[in-house]
Amino acid sequence: MEEAIQKADTLIEALGWIRRFRDKITVIKLGGSVLEHEQALRHVLLDIVFMETVGMRPVVVHGGGAAIDRAMDAAGLVPRKIRGRRYTDEATLKIVEQVLGYEMNERLAAQIEELGGRAMPLNFRTTNVLFGERLTLTDEDGQPLDLGHVGRVTRVDRTTIENLCYAGQVPVIPSLALDEQTGGKLNINADTAATAVAQAVGAEKLVYMSDVNGVRRNKHDPDSIIHSLTDREARELIQSGVIDAGMIPKVEACLETLDRGVRKVHIIDGRLRHSLLLEIYTTRGVGTEIVKAP
């Protein structure tokens, strides 16, 4: 009986958050750390089905770097990274389109359906919702870097995404775009694709599913997690060196997302069972939320 009462208490705690976020869009970015763990992915997708069932509007944006690397290796191709971006020539683009745009995208939508939800894969074979242009970066001397078919998002088909959400379906979006000028296909960084989608639909939240539990005061101590930060505090932690190395670009992406009008950004460990529900529907949460300072 005591255990049953505790379960009821948990539901009551969740009730306020469920009411608060009903009909609000949350964009969830899925990356390799979750996609490569079958059980972790299943629990994340279950959480997404729960969110949709209680009236939230989840939107999934995904990458798939590890699966692409495996397919390239099988094809005898060696991956190249330039400033953290995958160099994408014609051969690489074909693999990215097949693995990310079709196989992984359609598998994620099918898994959501198998778990009792409704989902729509949004790719080049169904309905594409991301449009872009080639990304131009420069080296230390100011000379342009050739990234191949790598782009940035310039436009998001907001109407299609919102119509699916309000019809009770989960849009599943791969980080690929059509070049509006040439009609060609572009490989997009998944974090920046998720940011563009969140901004376009006026999302209440953007959640980065990571392989760490959030921002820590001591990066080696999971118990030193900081559960809530303002954008100002996050910048101070970067300047002081508390946030360093691989966490810097992720936090900077969060800050850019806030600057673009998204209300809250979360970094959570996608490998923790039901971390998505625990972050959204409990008072304390399990990751780090970053919000705009008043």
Buried (B, 14 or more C-beta within 10 A) or exposed (E): EEEEEEEEEEEEBBEEBBEEBEEBBBBBBBBBBBBBBEEBBBBBBBBBBBBBEBEBBBBBBBBBBEBBBEBBEEEEBEBBEBEEBBBBEEEBBBBBBEBBBBBBBBBBBEBBBEBEBBBBBBBBEBBBBBBBBBBEEEEEEEEEBEBBBBBBBBBBBBEBBBEBBEEEBBBBBBBBBBBBEEEEBBBBBBBBBBBBBBBBBEBBBBBBBBBBBBBBEEBEEEEBBBBBBBBEBBBEBBEEEBBEEEBEEBBBBBBBBBEEEBBBBBBBBBBBEBBBBBBBBEEEBBBBBBBBEE
